[in-house]
Amino acid sequence: MNRLPVAWLCLVLVLAAGCSGGGSSGGSAALEEQAAGGAEAGVAEEDRAQDSAAGSAADEVAEISGSGKVWQALPVASTGERVIKDGTIVLEIGEGTFDTAFAEVVRASDRLGGTVVATTTDNSVDGPPAGTVTVRVPADQYEQLLISMRDFGIVRNRRISSEDVSTEYVDLQSRLRQQEAQERFYLGLLTEARDVEDAIAIQQQLQGLQSDIERIKGRLQFIDDRTTFSTLTVELYEPGGIPVTEPPSGPSLAAAWLQAREAFVTVIGALLVTTVALLPLLLIAAAGWGAWRWSRRHPTTLSVHQE
């Protein structure tokens, strides 16, 4: 006689679970729509204010070979522009002056607030010494550094490139504001979650958002660094040596170091976000595993309740 009410109770629980599952999947889609709508409304006004700051992308290369030719100054970036500048200069220095010229290049960088990021020297017995110095100086001092190089030797080759990343920078800032607005929306929902299923759905949305935010911040930091400081590689050789008529086609050591640092920051940020997002799931799994272990150790207690 007692089995009939138990059967009805089981049926009611199954139906309730089915309704909850359907509502959860629909609720996840609704969460995304609400977050997107709220974020767009929050950043629309800021985006309109930033539109005028976007500049067109450009790549300019200036090359001068030989000495005695007119040096043309690079265009100075106006307020709000983001320009990455890199260059290579090949200097023929006087015989027996390699060490002095090498030190003068380093001192010129120091006087302008720069730093040396890489050096190479070749003192082989087959020829006169040669080497390179790669320095980074504040962007507004880059022209002065280029001009000062004429004091240390004859300019045999000069190649300067500039890349305007203003449009990308403004776009990244807009995307960051939108992603952060969505993150705040989901964090607010998380504090109001009433059950585990809602909390898991919100955590999944947060995980993707926070990963995107870390990537965008990493790229913005990279652009900030490359546009705040400009890079110049100075190649020095004495008469009788082999002049470098073309700059290296592959990435420089300085560029490789900057890319490696950006990738490291991005990976660490993604790991932290993933750990925080999975923490609630790990706690739930640990609780379930503990309950299962407890039931395995106390089978007689369950049997008594069933009788």
N, C-alpha and C positions, 0 to 999 in steps of 0.2 A: 504493500500500500504506500510505502514511503518513496518508492522509485518514481512514481508519476510526477510529483512536484519537483523532484530533482531533474527529471528529463526536461520539464518545462523551463526550469531555471537555466539549464545548459543552452537550450534553444534561444532564449532571450539574450544570453551573453554573446553567442555567435553572431546574432543579428546586429547587436550593438557594436561589436568589433568591426564588422563589415562597413557599417555606416561611418565609423571613425576613420577607417583606412581611406575611404573615398573622400571624406572631408579633408583629410590631411594632404592628399595629392592636389586637390583643388586649392587648398589654402596656401600651398607653396607657390603656385602660380600667382595667386592673388598677392602674396607678399612681394614677389618680384615686381608686379605692376605698380603696387603702391610705392615701393622704394624708388623705382625709376621716376614715377610722377613727382614724388616729393623732392628728389634730387634735382630734376630739371627745373622745377619752380624755384629752388633755392639758389641755383647758379646762373640762371638765365640773365639776370640783371648784371652780374659780375662779368659774364662773357661779353655782353654788349660793350661794356666799358673797356675790355681788353682788345677788342677787334682792331682798333686803330693802331695798336702797338705791334701788330704782326708785320714782318718785313718779308720781301721775296727772297727765296734761296738763291745764292750765287756762288760761283767758284771762279776765282781769278788767279791766274798764274803769271808772275812776272819773272823774266829771266834775262840776265845780262852777262855776257861773256867778254873777257878781256878787261883791260884797265883803260882809264881815261874816258869812259862813257858816262853819260848823264845818269844819275841815280834818280829814279822816280819814287816818290813817297807813296806808300800804300794808303788807300782811302781810310780815313779815321771814322770809326763807327760812331754814329750819333746815339743820343740817349735812348736806351731801350733796346738797341740792337745787340745781337749775340753773334760774334764772329770768331771762328776758330782759325788761328794763324799758325802755320808751320813753315819752316824754311831751312835751306842748306846753303852755305857759303863755302867756296873753296879758295883758300889763300895760299899763294906762293910766298914764302918768307925768305929772309936772307940766310945765307949759308952759316951754319953754326948757331942759329938763333932759335932753334925749335923750342928748347925749354923756356926761354924768355917769352916767346910769343904765346906759348901754351899758358903760361902763368898770367900774361896780360889779358887774355881772353877771359880767364876765370875771374880776375879782378874787375874787369869791366862789367861782368854779370853781377858781381857782388855790389858794386857801386849803385846799380840800378834796382837793387832789391831782389835780384834773382838768385837762383841756386843751380848748381851743377847736378844733373841727373844721370849722366853717363860719360865715360871717357875711354878711349882706346889709344894705345901707343905701339909703334912698330920700330924697334931699334935694331933691326937685323943688320948683319955685317955686309949684306949684298948691296946696300944702298943707303942713302941718307935717311935720317929718322922721319917718321910721319905719324900722324895721329888725328883723332877727332875729339871734340868736346861738344857735348849736348847740354844746353842750358835752357832754363825757363825763367822768364822775367815777366813782371806785370805787363798786361796788354798795352797800357798807355806809355810804357817805356820801350816798346819793341822797336819803333822807328829809331830811337836814339841808339839802341844797341846795334842796329844794322849800320848806321852811319859810323859808329866807333870802330867797326871792323876794318875800315880802310886805313886806320893808323898802324895796323899790325902787319900788313903785307899787301901784295898785289892781288886784287880780286880776279880770279880766273873764271869763276862761275858763280852765279847767284840765282837761286830759285826759291821764290816765296809763293805760297798758296794760302788762300783764305776761303773759308766756307761759312756762309751765312746760315745760322741755325735759329734765327729769330722766330720763324713761323713754327718750327717744331717745338721750341721752348714755350711759346704761348699756348699751343695746342695741348702740350703736356700739363701745363698749369690748369687749364680748363678741365681736362680729364681728371686731374687729381682732386679738384674741388668737387666734382660730381661724385667720384668714388667715395670721398670722405663723407659727403652728405648721405649717401646710401648706407655707409658704415654706421653713422650715428642713428639712422632710422632703425637698422636691424638691432643695434645695441639696446635701443629703447624697447623694441619688441621682446628682446631676450629677458629683460627684467620683468616683463609681464607674462611670460610663458606660463601656462597653467599645467602642462603635462610634459612628459619626456619627449614625445613625438614632436611637439611644437619646438622644443628646445633644440632637438637634433636638426630639424629643418632649417632653423635660423642659423645654427652653427655652420651648416654646410654653405649657406649663402655668404656668411661672414668670411669663411676660409678663402673662397675665391676672390672676394673683394679685397681682403687684406693682402693677398698675394699680388694682385694688380697694383695696389697702392705702393707696396715695397718696390716693385719694378719701376714704376713711374718715378718715385723718389730717387732711386738709384740713377736713372737716366738724367734727371734734372741736376743731381749732384755732379755727374760727369760733365755735363754741359757747362755748369757753373765753373768748374775747375779749369776746363779747357779754354773757356772764354775769358777768364780772369787772368790766366797766365798763358803766354805764347811761347812756343818752342823754336829754338834755333840750333842747328848742328853746324859746327865750324870744323872744316877739314883743313889741316895744315900739312904742308910738305916743303922741303928745301929744294933748291935747284938740283937737277939731276934725278929727282924722284919722279914717280909716275903720277901726274895730276889726275884727279877724279873729275872727268868731264860731265858725268851725269850723277845725280843723287841716287841712293839706293832705291830700288823699286819696291822692296818689301817693307813691312812695318818696322819702325825703329824700336830700339830698346825702351825708350821713354814711352812711346805709344803702347807697347806691349805691357809695360808695368801699369800704366793707367787702366788698361782694359782688364788686366788681372785683378786689380784692386776693386774695380766696379763689380766684376763677377763674384768676388768673394763676399762683398757686402750684400749683394742680391741673394746669394745662396744662404747666408746666415739668417737674413731676414725671413726668407721663405721657411726655413726650418723652425724658427721661433713661432711663426704664425701657425704652421701645421701642428706643432706641439700643443699650443694653446687651444686650437680648434678641436683636437682629438681628446683633450683631457676629460671632458664630460663623458664621452663614449667609453673611455678606459675605466672610469669610475663605475659606470653602470655595468660593464662587463665584469669587473672585479667583484661587484656585489652579487651578480648572478652566479658567478663561479663559486663564491663562498656559500651561497644558498644551496647549490647543487652538491657541494662537498658535505655540507651539513646533513642534507637528506640522505646521502649515501651512508653516513655514519650512524644515523638514527632511523633505520627502517621499521623497527618495532613500534615506535611512537606513531608513525603514519598508519600502521596496520590497526592499532587500537582505535584511532579516530574513525577509520572506515567502518569497523564493526559497530 
